[in-house]
Amino acid sequence: MRRIIVSVLVLIAASFIMYVLVANSGNPLSDLIGSSSPNKAALIAARTAQQHLNVIPPLRWGIWLSGVGKCIIPVGGGCDLGTNFQGQPITILLPAAMTSTLQLVTLSFILAIVLGIALGVFTALRVYSGFDYTITLFSFFLYSLPSFLMAVLLKSFIALGYNNFLQDAHIPILNLVIIGVVLGLIVQLIVGGDLRRRAIVFVGTGVLSALILGGLSASDWFTHPSLGPVFIIVFNCVIGFVVVSLLAGLKNRRAILTAAINVLLSIVAYYSLQSLFNISTLGTILTLAVITLIVGLLSGYFVGGYDRGMMMRIGALTGVLSAAIVLLDRFVQSWDSYVQMVGGRPIGTVGAQTPSLGGNFWISGIDTYTHLLLPTISLLLISFAGYTRYARSGMLEVLDQDYVRTARAKGLPERTVIVRHALRNMLIPIATLIATDIGALLGGAVITETVFAISGMGALFNTGLQITDVNSVMGYFLVVAITAIGFNFLADLAYSALDPRVRVR
């Protein structure tokens, strides 16, 4: 309760500073003063009355704060965050803007955390190797790029380049050779070892990648992509193998059985649910997702024996990831129809969706994906670089602790030492970073949304600041500030869950 009270006081003080700064940053009547409208005086008077511009900013903040108070204690008309210059209530603008921004930042944020922590841990386990040096160089390069430059580069070279490539989707032999050489150089740096091993990896990677890309180009796969049952079966088996390897080890028969059950069920679902997918809606997919999760947990519970918790995690993770591959195949089946509907240029560069597109759930899903792909990658790469560095340094510090050496001395498998002992304690500083980054991501999306013309929180803030529309800016501020303060509070509580020695007092 003490932390909540302090957070509320911080929010009130910060809102006062923000309100006064924005109110004094420009003239909110400048567009009307410079207009040639015959009723200019009436328009100025109307905006002055609507926005309380005849009141000094500190007192105007008090009026705004009383409206915010009604959102907490609905008295005298309910929640009131004011209106923008067009007379639209901020309470109506905020949900739409938040939806667009959350679509943009959620996936990139989750992927940045997962990939960043995973690569950070792997580089720490192979410290000062070729893999470590390669990831370090790559992450520092991404970390140094400004977000607007990353967005523009992606827009120019990936969106426009790939759309042009689809007009004649055949890769020349010279390009195949260049791609093979580049990939071979990167992979041999990651693998490391002596010169002979590097040479074998370089040649093998280069030849294999060139053959795969050449085969895809010759079969016209880029224009008419498909996955098919063979890919589904093989990839789902790989998912089960990786999950068991990381969480339990390949010697754990119960873990293998749990993963195998969920992989088999996903393959059966692939064949049996195709007709249902043709008429599916978002509600249908969410229902299937919940069923998949429940089945994964139950399979782990009944097979688990003495370690039901671990088996339930393996079952749920394997089931969800395998189901995601099945859904991906169904989206790919609709790719040809979508490309024809958008005129052969599927990767969007403006907005969050194609206006008046129409189509079923799968077409709409592909349209949302293609429009959010580039901004998501832009935010992902920048955030991912920071998490990689923090995870690497945190894991290196934890591996030097006495309890890790004790766990190894007791004869525990290295996987158990890393996953159950070192990783959990390494996540404590990452929890703080995640909490602060959530607010920063919502605020940092201003530039990305501007480059890709997405009408989200960033557009609301940017437009309001340019014309000194204080209510729009303060709506943005409320969301970002409450999110940052709330997640910092949750991070403090997460410390005690990650480390029982920590108690929040």
Stockholm file with secondary structure:
# STOCKHOLM 1.0

chainA/1-505         MRRIIVSVLVLIAASFIMYVLVANSGNPLSDLIGSSSPNKAALIAARTAQQHLNVIPPLRWGIWLSGVGKCIIPVGGGCDLGTNFQGQPITILLPAAMTSTLQLVTLSFILAIVLGIALGVFTALRVYSGFDYTITLFSFFLYSLPSFLMAVLLKSFIALGYNNFLQDAHIPILNLVIIGVVLGLIVQLIVGGDLRRRAIVFVGTGVLSALILGGLSASDWFTHPSLGPVFIIVFNCVIGFVVVSLLAGLKNRRAILTAAINVLLSIVAYYSLQSLFNISTLGTILTLAVITLIVGLLSGYFVGGYDRGMMMRIGALTGVLSAAIVLLDRFVQSWDSYVQMVGGRPIGTVGAQTPSLGGNFWISGIDTYTHLLLPTISLLLISFAGYTRYARSGMLEVLDQDYVRTARAKGLPERTVIVRHALRNMLIPIATLIATDIGALLGGAVITETVFAISGMGALFNTGLQITDVNSVMGYFLVVAITAIGFNFLADLAYSALDPRVRVR
#=GR chainA/1-505 SS CHHHHHHHHHHHHHHHHHHHHHHTSSCTTHHHHTCCCTTHHHHHHHHHHHHTTTSCHHHHHHHHHHHHHHHHSCCSSSCCCCBCTTSCBHHHHHHHHHHHHHHHHHHHHHHHHHHHHHHHHHHHHTTTSHHHHHHHHHHHHHHHSCHHHHHHHIIIIIIIHHHHHGGGCCCCHHHHHHHHHHHHHHHHHHHCCSHHHHHHHHHHHHHHHHHHHHHHHHTTTTTSCCCHHHHHHHHHHHHHHHHHHHHTCTTCHHHHHHHHHHHHHHHHHHHHSHHHHTTCCHHHHHHHHHHHHHHHHHHHHHHHGGGHHHHHHHHHHHHHHHHHHHHHHHHHHTHHHHHHHTTTCCSCCSSSSCTTCCCCHHHHHHHHHHHHHHHHHHHHHHHHHHHHHHHHHHHHHHHTSHHHHHHHHTTCCHHHIIIIIIHHHHHHHHHHHHHHHHHHHHHHHHHHHHHTTCCSHHHHHHHHHHTTCHHHHHHHHHHHHHHHHHHHHHHHHHHHHHCTTCCCC
#=GC SS_cons         CHHHHHHHHHHHHHHHHHHHHHHTSSCTTHHHHTCCCTTHHHHHHHHHHHHTTTSCHHHHHHHHHHHHHHHHSCCSSSCCCCBCTTSCBHHHHHHHHHHHHHHHHHHHHHHHHHHHHHHHHHHHHTTTSHHHHHHHHHHHHHHHSCHHHHHHHIIIIIIIHHHHHGGGCCCCHHHHHHHHHHHHHHHHHHHCCSHHHHHHHHHHHHHHHHHHHHHHHHTTTTTSCCCHHHHHHHHHHHHHHHHHHHHTCTTCHHHHHHHHHHHHHHHHHHHHSHHHHTTCCHHHHHHHHHHHHHHHHHHHHHHHGGGHHHHHHHHHHHHHHHHHHHHHHHHHHTHHHHHHHTTTCCSCCSSSSCTTCCCCHHHHHHHHHHHHHHHHHHHHHHHHHHHHHHHHHHHHHHHTSHHHHHHHHTTCCHHHIIIIIIHHHHHHHHHHHHHHHHHHHHHHHHHHHHHTTCCSHHHHHHHHHHTTCHHHHHHHHHHHHHHHHHHHHHHHHHHHHHCTTCCCC
//
